[in-house]
Structure formats: C-alpha cells, structure tokens
C-alpha cells in the first residue's frame, strides 16, 4: 500500500509545498519581506476585506514569477487641458507595482506610542476643505501612558491584523 501524506491545517486551512523546494512556505507568517528561493508572495482573495474573519476565503501563493508582469510606467509628457487635480499637483501617482520595507524601529530604549508612531503613506483631497482621505501606517512599542487621542473629524479603520516585524505581540 502507498504511504499517505496528509495536509496539516485547521479550520479548512491547509498547506502544501513542492518537495523539490523544502521550507519554501514561510512558517508563522504569510507575506515575508523576502521569500525563500526568491519566490513572490501573492494572496488570491475571494472575499471583501470587510468580511468577518470566519467568512474570508483566500489562498497564499508563492510563485516563481509574479502573476502580473509589465514594463515600468512611463509618464505621459503631452498635454491634457481638461484634466484637473487639486491639492496633489506636486505629487504624481505611480502605478508600478511597489512594496516598501518596514519603517525603522526606534532606537533601543526609545518609546514610541500609537500617536507618535503614525506615518502618512498617501492621501487625496484637502483637510482644510474637509474632503478627502489619508492612509496611515502605525508603529508602536509602548502603551499610551497618561495620554489620550481624540479624532473628532475623521474615521479610523484599524484592522485586526498585526504585522509583526520584531518581537512578540502581547494581548
């Protein structure tokens, strides 16, 4: 009789990898900054990011080549007299595929709370016109001791996902 190999997993989450590339699937994380063997990490999602975690349908793929490959974007140098932008004229969007490294961690012993660790990544509109949005990433290594944060003008959507770049998450 052939020897069976079963897929490990819990809650219908399974892992398999090509036996020619041992340890290609990262343990304890899904999207490392650098994948083993120079592979590309991609998530194929079948549900909205707002769906409850129990209803999420997704697969992590570690590919030899990315699923989308194209030449770098070249900016249009002609004129477009009817195309307008407000407040972001000095910033030109870049549609190329990008990925950024984690923000630098504070020096040893330096405490950075939630507010001090907010970094603006991108945005649109104008806060003075009360129309627009901004997307932030945060980095924190301590609690907000004797401090409060009040946001009276906007909404913060803070995901349940913690992307750990160093240390241990304590709940």
Secondary structure, 3 states (H helix, E strand, C coil): CCCCCCCCEECCEECCCCCCCCCCCCCCCCCCCCCHHHCEEEEEECCCCCCCHHHCCEEEEEECCCCCCCCCCCCCCCCCCCCCCCCCCCCCCCCCCCCCCCCCCCCCCCCCCCCCCEEEEEEEEEHHHCEEEEEEEECCCCCCCCCCCCCCCCCCCCCCCCCCCCCCCCC
